[in-house]
Each structure stands twice: as structure tokens, then as C-alpha cells.
Amino acid sequence: MRPFHDKRVLVGVSGGIAAYKTAELVRRLLQAGSDVQVILTSSGARFVGATTFEGLTGRPVMQSLWDGSLQHIDLGRWADAIVVAPATANLLAKLAAGIADDLLTTTLLAAPRRALLAPAMNVRMFEHPATQANLETLRGYGHELVGPAFGELAEGEEGWGRMVEPDVIFACVGRALEGESNWRDKRVVVTAGPTWEPVDSVRFIGNRSSGRMGHAIAAAAWRRGADVVLITGPSHVPAPPEIADVRTVETAEQMGAALNAALTDASAVFMAAAVADFKPAAPQEGKIRRASGLESIAVEPCPDLLATAGRGAPDDCLLVAFAVELGEAGVDSARRKLEEKGAHLIVLNDPSEPGAGFEVETNRVTIIDKSGAAETLPQMLKAEVADEILDRAERLLPGD
Ligand SMILES: Cc1cc2nc3c(=O)[nH]c(=O)nc-3n(C[C@H](O)[C@H](O)[C@H](O)COP(=O)(O)O)c2cc1C
């Protein structure tokens, strides 16, 4: 999986309770196709055994400076990305001071690239001026700090100092591996999920969209360095945890308002949400009773959000539309939609095909551009479809 496939990731584990979570980070990296080498400090080994990491990675865990002649130099050169999770107060202090008294600190000092550091410690250790000064120094040296988060700590305390979850560290490693891209610092707005249009206080008209396609685009754009706003309708699939700006809405009208508010300064808008076309004209307060003899529900059109995006976005903003069409006529109808709405690309999917559309992890899409050229991609994971879409959109980005 891009950008992890065939990349070499060095994972340092120092001596904090959160070390058990690093096994999950290592598993995710391996699953995504990376080659992972773990270095354990001697305190780290008191929290998680080397056997756990050896079983996962199939490589011996490195623990001593004295096992090979120049491994502290070789390991840093070998790595495409370096992450330390958890990073103890002690490790941070040593790294800030340039102390190199074990394999991990020596490797970090000798490495040609800066590391991702995921601090984890008691709140008072974190808030201590010495730790704060060390963090500032490390930022100045170009290391990237991931967290810590606020939350429950060991011994029943609460505060800043909790290691961020492995999923977020995984995403940050992905961003480090991605390297330079034209998406860096560009504002990208993504809509995702279904909308729910109320019939009464307990019922709604909705659709089968899971939000996965929009979430995948938001995650891929974030990984490439974009500043992402994700506007999502109700979905049982959680939004990618690394996206800080998630705006949750329920109806098409609310999604339209959220979209309008987010469009200023947007460089690209991906309209992956399955927005309702019709909504009940007169939603009822309370619950409509069976005894009321209701025979039909009058509907009226929902706002056309693609048109809203076309009108509200800056002139040079890239507009990527999505269409769900069933059967053969889909391509022609998507071409018409692209033209009518002034979109730059349209992504067509047919949920009647196996492995495509709503509720599944994979998709099969056809991408149509302004010239009308249609490119049908093979079935792949939605995360991979997202990268294919972003690759094509990147060529059309404003200012590039
Ligand atoms: C039970 C226990 C839990 C600890 N948890 C942490 C922690 O979460 N964060 C931290 O910075 N230090 C923690 N420490 C202290 C470190 O293990 C200690 O500072 C050690 O010297 C760190 O070594 P290292 O940085 O080489 O791994 C803990 C110590 C013990 C005994």
C-alpha cells in the first residue's frame, strides 16, 4: 500500500508503559508492506519482550551498541523513516542534549534524517520545564513530534502525556514517507457519507453510503501534506483519526452550509458524499403513528451541493464530482453531469457491480475528465482508488 510498500521503517521503543501499543504500530506497518526493524532500549525491554517484535517482524530486535561494529551508522542509513514510540522523557532529554549512550540514542544522533517522536509520560513529567525545553530543542533540530494526547494516564491520572494512538502514528509515518508533493499546505475539502432527511423525529430517508470513499480521499490528501477539512454525513465508519478538522452533519442542507463555510481558500473540493436528491417536504415533530393512515410522503428537491461548490469555491479551485449510476448508460450521464456542473473530473461508480460502490472496502471506478476521456480502473481497495484519483487531480491543481 502506498507509500509504505517496500519502505524501510526503523522503530525505536523506549521504556514507557505505552510500549505495548507499539506492537500494533509495527503490525500496521508490516501489513502495509514496510520492512520494519525494531530497536529496544534496555528499559523498553522491561515493558515489551523482544520476542513480540521478533515474531511480528521476522527480524532480530537490536538492543546493544556492541552487537555489531557499525550498526548505529548502518541502521540510520538503512531507514526511509524513523519513529520512536513511546519516546520517554529520558530519551527526549538525551536526544536534545546529544547524548549517545545506547544503540537507540546513538543511531538517532548518527541518522541522516530526522525522526518522528511520540512522547508518552506522566503529566508532570511532560509539563516539567526541562521536558518542555527539550521538546522545543528537538523541534528546532527538525524532529517531528506526534502528540502527546490528553487523556487517561497510568495510575488513574488524567492529563497531557498519553501516547497518541498507533493509527495516528502510522498515518504520520505515511506522511513522512510520502515526501514532497504539490498538495503540501493546500486546503482540500472532502464531503463523505450519506445524508439523512427527516420524515419525523425518529425516521429519515437515507442511503447506503458508508463514507469510506470520502474518508480514503481525506486520508490520502492529508498524507500528501494537504490541510484537509472533512465534512461527513452520519456514518458508522469512524473518520480517519489523523484528520483534525472533521465537521459532522446530518442533512443535505447542513452539508451545504458546512461546505459553503469551508470553501474559502480551497484548492480542491472532492464531493464524495451521497447527498439525497429529495427530502420530505414537511417533516413531522414526534412520531407519525400507523393509525394516522399515512399513505404517501410528499418530497421536495434537496439543494444541489455540486452546484453550491461550483458557485462558492474560488475561481481556480479544482472540483472533483462523484456519480453513482447503474448500468451501461452511466458514462454518458456522468459526462453530462461533469459538463453541466463545471467539474474538472468526475468519478463514476456502479454499486450494482460486485466489489464496488457502497458498504464495501473496494471499489471499481471510471474517471472522466473535461475532454470526455474515460478511464476505467480495475477493482482495488478504496485507499488505492483514492491515490489514483489524487494522482490525476494533482496534475490539474491550481498554480502547478
Ligand atoms: C512502571 C514504570 C513506568 C514508566 N513509564 C514511563 C513513561 O510512560 N514515560 C517515561 O518517560 N518514563 C517512564 N518510566 C521511566 C523510564 O522507564 C525511565 O526514565 C528509563 O530510564 C527510560 O529509559 P529509556 O529512555 O532508555 O528507555 C517508567 C518507569 C517505570 C518503572
The ligand as a MOL file (V3000), in Angstrom:
LIG
                    3D

  0  0  0     0  0            999 V3000
M  V30 BEGIN CTAB
M  V30 COUNTS 31 33 0 0 0
M  V30 BEGIN ATOM
M  V30 1 C 6.4410 1.2210 35.7300 0
M  V30 2 C 7.1800 2.3180 35.0440 0
M  V30 3 C 6.5620 3.0610 34.0780 0
M  V30 4 C 7.2220 4.1010 33.4280 0
M  V30 5 N 6.5740 4.7920 32.4480 0
M  V30 6 C 7.2190 5.8140 31.8390 0
M  V30 7 C 6.5690 6.5650 30.8270 0
M  V30 8 O 5.4210 6.2880 30.4450 0
M  V30 9 N 7.2340 7.5880 30.2640 0
M  V30 10 C 8.5050 7.9270 30.6440 0
M  V30 11 O 9.0290 8.8910 30.1240 0
M  V30 12 N 9.1420 7.2100 31.5810 0
M  V30 13 C 8.5460 6.1690 32.1890 0
M  V30 14 N 9.2040 5.4510 33.1680 0
M  V30 15 C 10.5780 5.8090 33.4710 0
M  V30 16 C 11.5340 5.2810 32.4240 0
M  V30 17 O 11.3880 3.8930 32.2340 0
M  V30 18 C 12.9640 5.6100 32.8400 0
M  V30 19 O 13.1400 7.0180 32.7950 0
M  V30 20 C 14.0130 4.9410 31.9730 0
M  V30 21 O 15.2950 5.3750 32.3740 0
M  V30 22 C 13.8230 5.2500 30.4910 0
M  V30 23 O 14.8550 4.6540 29.7440 0
M  V30 24 P 14.9200 4.7670 28.1500 0
M  V30 25 O 14.5510 6.1490 27.8030 0
M  V30 26 O 16.3380 4.4420 27.8260 0
M  V30 27 O 14.0130 3.7300 27.6200 0
M  V30 28 C 8.5600 4.3970 33.8010 0
M  V30 29 C 9.1880 3.6290 34.7640 0
M  V30 30 C 8.5210 2.6070 35.3710 0
M  V30 31 C 9.2410 1.7990 36.4350 0
M  V30 END ATOM
M  V30 BEGIN BOND
M  V30 1 1 1 2
M  V30 2 1 2 3
M  V30 3 2 2 30
M  V30 4 2 3 4
M  V30 5 1 4 5
M  V30 6 1 4 28
M  V30 7 2 5 6
M  V30 8 1 6 7
M  V30 9 1 6 13
M  V30 10 2 7 8
M  V30 11 1 7 9
M  V30 12 1 9 10
M  V30 13 2 10 11
M  V30 14 1 10 12
M  V30 15 2 12 13
M  V30 16 1 13 14
M  V30 17 1 14 15
M  V30 18 1 14 28
M  V30 19 1 15 16
M  V30 20 1 16 17
M  V30 21 1 16 18
M  V30 22 1 18 19
M  V30 23 1 18 20
M  V30 24 1 20 21
M  V30 25 1 20 22
M  V30 26 1 22 23
M  V30 27 1 23 24
M  V30 28 2 24 25
M  V30 29 1 24 26
M  V30 30 1 24 27
M  V30 31 2 28 29
M  V30 32 1 29 30
M  V30 33 1 30 31
M  V30 END BOND
M  V30 END CTAB
M  END
